[in-house]
Amino acid sequence: MKKKYLIIIIICLTSLGLTAQTVITYAGNAPQIGDVYNFSGDNGSYDPGPSGINQNWDFSNIPPSFSSTETAVTPESTPFASDFPEANTSFHYTGDNESFSYAEVSTSEMLNDGVGFDPGGDNEYFIHYTDAVKLMQYPFSFNDTYTDSYFSAYNLAELLTHEWGNITVTADAWGSVSTPAGTYNNTLRVKSERTYTDSVWMSGMFLYANTFTQTSYEWYTSTSHSPVVSISITSDGTTASYRTDALGVGEEFLTHSQINVYPNPATNRIDIKLPEGSKVNMDIYIFDLQGKQLAQLKKTGNDEFSADISALAPGEYVIPIKISSTKYATAKFIKTATYR
């Protein structure tokens, strides 16, 4: 009888543990235009720690040897926009070097289309993946995994480089992680293993080829739009970085009942009334379910916005809204056919 009770207790404890696991979702974790992420980090020797359930990782002693800022912006506003026509989100990196990366963010996945370096400078160049890199799939939970291949051909200093690569991404652990910015409970760790080969050509002649490997570990809460801490391991060494703004701690998503979307369904016009005092200063856009930015809402009052949707095709649409550094909302509406 004691053995039977023990088995029941183990099953119950296991079930409780499973309910605490974080799941990465489009609604909770996909980056939104207007997001700003501040990072600090260090190049040194950092152990990402064990995999598995109920882990406790302590990276609270990472020194701020460098810092950078990442801002999610519309690709159209960036200097490499014409080189990445498929992208719907761009990330502007400032720090030791300025760069822009480009992504396709949809409800099912996030693809990396490439990156542009040193805009307007002597060393300006870009890498465009004609076969994009799958960075994340939604939803993604503990023990989920996928493998993706990618390809790019780019020119640098009159040399043509072909980059062929494979990436395997696995949610290999969950638990609590500490950084200099604070402690995050119920985080999901995502391990990415990348192997790629650069073959270099000049005037149609093959020169050489090098193969590289990179393993990275990233920790996410259920609402963090970027990792709260990450560790990257390459042949050149290990880099650890963490969010200094502590976003993801205390982040809040407003419910649909707190946002007044009207009319819904709508035909020609959509209006949104946010909770009083929201004071949203960021631009607000309408997206389809594939993550394509379609229209901008205009501010009509302190907490009110409106958009002409007559040109949109009938269907379901979403409106992600950043209300403050820790408060987000996602409004949804249905566009019906226009009859004349």
C-alpha positions in Angstrom: 0.0 0.0 0.0 2.8 2.4 0.8 4.4 1.8 -2.6 1.1 2.6 -4.2 0.8 5.9 -2.4 4.4 6.7 -3.3 3.7 6.2 -7.0 0.6 8.5 -6.7 2.7 11.2 -5.0 5.4 11.0 -7.7 2.8 11.3 -10.4 1.2 14.3 -8.7 4.5 16.1 -8.2 5.5 15.4 -11.8 2.2 16.8 -13.0 2.7 20.0 -10.9 6.2 20.4 -12.3 4.9 20.1 -15.9 2.3 22.8 -15.4 5.1 25.2 -14.4 6.9 24.9 -17.6 7.2 28.0 -19.8 6.0 27.8 -23.4 7.3 30.2 -26.1 4.4 31.6 -28.1 3.7 34.1 -30.8 1.5 36.2 -28.5 3.8 36.2 -25.6 7.3 36.2 -27.2 7.3 37.4 -30.8 9.1 40.7 -31.1 7.0 43.8 -31.8 7.8 47.0 -33.7 8.9 49.5 -31.1 10.5 47.0 -28.7 13.8 48.3 -27.2 16.1 45.8 -25.5 19.2 46.8 -23.6 22.0 44.3 -23.1 25.3 44.1 -21.2 27.8 41.2 -21.2 31.3 39.9 -21.1 33.7 37.7 -23.1 35.0 35.0 -20.9 34.5 31.5 -19.6 30.9 30.7 -18.9 29.3 27.3 -18.4 25.6 27.2 -19.5 24.9 24.6 -16.9 22.9 21.4 -17.0 19.8 20.5 -19.1 16.6 19.0 -17.8 13.8 20.1 -15.5 13.7 22.4 -12.4 17.2 23.7 -12.9 18.7 26.7 -11.1 21.2 28.7 -13.1 23.2 31.6 -11.5 24.8 34.1 -13.9 24.5 37.0 -11.4 28.2 37.7 -11.6 28.5 38.5 -15.3 30.4 41.9 -15.5 29.2 44.6 -17.9 32.3 44.6 -20.0 30.3 45.8 -23.0 26.8 47.1 -23.7 24.4 47.3 -26.7 20.9 48.3 -27.6 18.5 46.5 -29.9 15.4 48.2 -31.3 12.7 46.6 -33.4 11.8 48.8 -36.3 10.0 48.6 -39.6 12.3 47.4 -42.4 11.2 50.3 -44.6 12.9 52.7 -42.2 16.3 51.1 -42.5 19.2 51.6 -44.9 19.2 48.0 -46.2 15.4 47.9 -46.8 15.6 47.2 -50.5 18.0 44.2 -50.0 15.4 42.4 -47.8 12.0 42.8 -49.4 10.5 39.8 -47.7 11.3 41.0 -44.1 8.5 42.5 -41.9 10.7 43.2 -38.9 14.2 44.7 -38.5 16.4 45.0 -35.5 18.7 48.0 -35.2 21.8 47.2 -33.1 23.9 49.9 -31.6 27.0 49.4 -29.5 30.6 48.8 -30.6 29.3 48.4 -34.2 26.1 49.4 -35.8 24.1 46.8 -37.8 20.6 45.9 -38.9 19.2 42.4 -39.0 16.1 41.4 -40.9 13.4 38.8 -40.0 10.0 37.4 -41.1 7.9 37.1 -38.0 4.6 35.2 -38.3 2.3 33.4 -35.9 4.1 30.1 -36.6 7.8 31.0 -36.8 10.6 33.6 -36.9 13.0 33.5 -39.9 16.3 35.3 -40.1 16.7 36.8 -43.6 20.2 38.3 -43.0 22.0 41.3 -41.7 23.6 44.6 -42.9 26.8 46.0 -41.4 28.3 49.5 -41.1 25.6 51.4 -43.0 27.0 54.3 -44.9 30.6 53.4 -43.8 33.7 52.3 -45.6 33.0 48.7 -44.6 29.3 48.5 -45.5 28.1 45.1 -46.7 25.1 42.8 -46.2 24.5 39.1 -46.0 21.1 38.0 -47.5 19.9 34.4 -46.9 18.1 33.3 -50.0 17.2 30.3 -47.9 16.4 31.9 -44.5 17.4 30.6 -41.1 14.6 29.4 -38.9 15.3 31.0 -35.5 12.1 30.0 -33.6 8.8 28.2 -34.1 5.6 29.0 -32.3 4.6 27.5 -30.0 7.8 25.9 -28.6 8.0 24.0 -25.3 10.3 21.7 -23.3 11.8 18.9 -25.4 10.5 20.4 -28.7 13.2 20.4 -31.5 13.6 21.1 -35.2 16.4 21.3 -37.7 16.7 23.8 -40.6 19.2 24.5 -43.4 20.0 27.8 -44.9 22.1 29.4 -47.7 23.6 32.8 -48.7 25.8 34.2 -51.4 27.4 37.6 -50.7 30.3 39.7 -51.8 32.9 41.2 -49.5 36.1 42.9 -50.7 35.6 41.6 -54.3 35.4 38.0 -52.9 32.2 35.9 -53.4 31.3 33.8 -50.4 28.8 31.0 -50.4 27.6 30.1 -46.9 25.9 26.8 -46.3 24.6 26.0 -42.9 22.4 23.8 -40.7 20.8 24.7 -37.3 19.3 22.4 -34.7 17.2 24.1 -32.1 16.0 22.3 -28.9 14.2 23.4 -25.8 16.5 21.4 -23.5 15.8 22.7 -20.0 13.6 24.9 -17.8 13.9 26.4 -14.4 15.0 29.6 -12.6 17.9 31.8 -13.9 19.6 34.7 -12.1 21.4 37.6 -13.8 22.8 40.9 -12.5 19.3 42.4 -13.5 17.3 40.0 -11.3 16.0 36.4 -11.0 13.5 35.0 -13.5 11.4 32.0 -12.5 9.9 29.5 -14.9 12.2 30.2 -17.8 12.7 27.9 -20.8 16.2 27.4 -22.1 16.6 27.1 -25.9 19.8 25.5 -27.2 20.8 26.2 -30.8 23.6 24.3 -32.5 24.8 25.7 -35.8 27.4 24.4 -38.3 28.2 26.3 -41.5 30.8 26.4 -44.2 32.0 29.4 -46.0 33.5 28.8 -49.5 35.3 31.7 -51.0 35.6 32.5 -54.7 37.4 35.2 -56.8 36.8 35.8 -60.5 35.1 32.4 -60.7 38.0 30.5 -59.1 37.6 28.6 -55.8 40.1 29.9 -53.2 39.3 28.1 -49.9 36.6 26.9 -47.5 36.2 27.0 -43.8 33.7 25.3 -41.5 32.5 26.9 -38.3 30.4 25.8 -35.3 28.4 27.8 -32.9 26.4 26.7 -29.9 24.1 29.2 -28.1 21.9 29.0 -25.1 19.0 31.4 -24.5 16.6 31.8 -21.6 13.0 33.0 -22.1 10.2 33.9 -19.8 6.6 33.4 -21.1 6.5 37.2 -22.0 10.0 38.2 -22.9 10.4 39.3 -26.5 14.1 38.6 -26.4 16.2 36.3 -24.2 16.8 37.5 -20.7 20.2 36.0 -20.8 22.2 34.2 -23.5 25.5 32.4 -23.8 27.3 31.8 -27.2 30.2 29.4 -27.6 32.4 29.5 -30.7 35.9 28.6 -31.6 36.9 32.1 -30.7 35.5 31.8 -27.1 32.4 32.3 -25.0 30.2 35.4 -24.8 27.5 35.9 -22.1 25.0 38.7 -22.3 21.9 39.7 -20.3 19.0 42.1 -20.4 19.9 45.1 -18.2 16.4 46.6 -18.4 14.9 43.5 -16.7 12.1 43.3 -19.2 10.2 40.1 -18.7 10.1 40.6 -15.0 6.6 41.8 -14.2 5.6 42.2 -17.8 1.8 42.3 -18.2 -0.5 41.6 -21.1 -3.9 43.3 -21.1 -6.9 41.1 -21.7 -9.3 41.6 -24.6 -11.9 42.9 -22.1 -9.6 45.8 -21.2 -9.4 47.0 -24.8 -12.4 48.3 -26.6 -12.2 47.3 -30.3 -15.2 48.6 -32.4 -16.9 47.8 -34.5 -16.0 44.1 -34.5 -16.5 42.6 -37.1 -15.7 45.8 -39.1 -16.0 46.7 -42.8 -14.4 50.1 -43.5 -13.0 51.4 -40.2 -11.7 50.1 -37.0 -11.4 52.1 -33.7 -9.5 51.1 -30.5 -10.0 52.6 -27.0 -7.2 51.7 -24.6 -7.5 51.9 -20.8 -7.4 55.5 -19.6 -3.9 56.8 -19.0 -2.2 54.4 -21.4 -0.4 57.2 -23.2 0.9 55.1 -26.0 3.6 57.0 -27.9 4.7 54.2 -30.3 3.2 53.8 -33.7 0.5 51.1 -33.8 0.1 48.8 -36.9 -2.3 46.2 -38.1 -0.8 42.8 -39.0 -2.3 39.7 -40.7 -1.9 36.3 -39.2 1.3 35.7 -41.1 2.9 38.7 -39.4 2.8 41.1 -42.4 2.4 44.7 -41.5 -0.5 46.2 -43.4 -1.8 49.5 -42.1 -1.1 52.1 -39.4 -3.6 53.3 -36.9 -3.8 57.1 -36.4 -4.2 58.7 -33.0 -7.6 60.3 -32.6 -7.5 61.0 -28.8 -5.4 60.5 -25.7 -6.0 56.7 -25.6 -7.9 56.3 -28.9 -6.8 55.1 -32.4 -8.4 54.6 -35.7 -7.6 53.1 -39.1 -9.2 52.8 -42.6 -9.5 49.1 -43.3 -11.6 49.2 -46.4 -8.6 48.1 -48.6 -7.9 45.0 -46.4 -9.0 41.6 -47.6 -11.8 39.9 -45.5 -10.2 37.9 -42.6 -8.8 38.0 -39.1 -6.2 40.6 -38.1 -4.1 41.4 -35.0 -2.9 44.7 -33.5 0.1 44.3 -31.1 0.4 47.3 -28.8 3.3 48.3 -26.5 1.7 50.4 -23.8 4.8 50.8 -21.6 8.1 49.1 -20.9 6.3 46.3 -19.1 2.7 46.3 -20.4 1.6 44.9 -23.7 -1.7 44.2 -25.4 -2.9 42.4 -28.6 -6.2 43.4 -30.1 -7.9 41.2 -32.7 -10.7 42.0 -35.1 -12.4 40.5 -38.2 -12.7 42.3 -41.5 -15.8 41.6 -43.4 -16.4 42.0 -47.1 -17.5 45.3 -48.5 -20.7 45.2 -50.5 -21.5 47.9 -53.0 
